[in-house]
Amino acid sequence: MTAAGIASGLESALHLVRRKVSADVAVRAEEVLEYQTRGTPGSTAWSWSSPV
């Protein structure tokens, strides 16, 4: 598996942690790294809400 760039490298590393260890450990790693992977449950980084 290869990845180029900072964001894709983090995404790839967290994907491997999620697959090989657990989603809980991957979420904890996101917190330590202060990074939110796209699609993380509860993440608001990539959500959009319609203005009312």
C-alpha positions in Angstrom: 0.0 0.0 0.0 1.3 3.4 -0.9 0.2 7.0 -0.2 1.6 10.4 -1.3 1.2 13.5 0.7 0.4 14.3 4.3 -3.4 13.9 4.3 -3.4 10.7 2.2 -0.7 9.3 4.4 -2.7 9.9 7.5 -5.8 8.5 5.9 -3.9 5.4 4.9 -2.3 4.9 8.2 -5.6 5.3 10.1 -7.3 2.9 7.7 -4.7 0.3 8.4 -5.1 0.8 12.2 -8.9 0.5 11.8 -8.5 -2.8 9.8 -5.7 -4.4 11.8 -6.5 -3.2 15.3 -9.9 -1.6 15.9 -12.0 1.4 15.1 -11.7 2.6 18.7 -7.9 2.7 18.5 -8.1 4.6 15.1 -10.4 7.2 16.6 -8.1 7.6 19.6 -5.2 8.1 17.2 -7.2 10.7 15.4 -7.7 12.5 18.7 -4.0 12.4 19.5 -3.0 13.6 16.0 -5.8 16.2 16.1 -7.0 14.9 12.7 -10.4 13.7 11.6 -10.6 11.1 8.9 -13.4 11.6 6.4 -16.4 9.5 7.4 -15.5 9.2 11.1 -18.8 8.7 13.0 -19.7 11.8 14.8 -17.3 13.9 12.8 -18.6 17.4 11.8 -15.5 18.2 9.8 -17.1 17.0 6.5 -20.8 17.6 7.2 -22.9 20.4 5.8 -26.1 21.8 7.1 -28.5 23.9 5.2 -28.9 27.4 6.6 -32.4 28.1 7.8 
